[in-house]
Amino acid sequence: MMRSNAQSELLLQPTEPCSGTKPSHRGSRLPEDFHPDLTYACQLIPDINAEEEAEHFRDYWSAQPGQRGVKADWPATWRNWIRICRDRGRYARKAAVTISQPAPVFR
């Protein structure tokens, strides 16, 4: 069966994706300029040292090999990291503020 030029052109045109399907986003490695939301961390865990925890986060994800270190949404990955820290009780804590008292004077 021979196709006409009109039929051949119709077959070569790109098709639209079905409605309800999302375009695929493959993700990326942690960008070097990524700045996690430290305010979110402090709101969720008041005694967290957010800057230090962000360093742990960056080091951890930068060291992950291959596909394991690729994420589609780094801000969401940070929020999840903080929720896990809260739930497990394992996170960098702010240094305790101690009020030093003067040494006693013996006479």
Buried (B, 14 or more C-beta within 10 A) or exposed (E): EEEEEEEEEEEEEEEEEEEEEEEEEEEEBBEEEBEBBBEBBBEBBEEBBBEBBBEBBBEEBEEEEEEEBEBEEBEEBBBEBBBEBBEEEEBBEBEEEEEEEEEEEEE
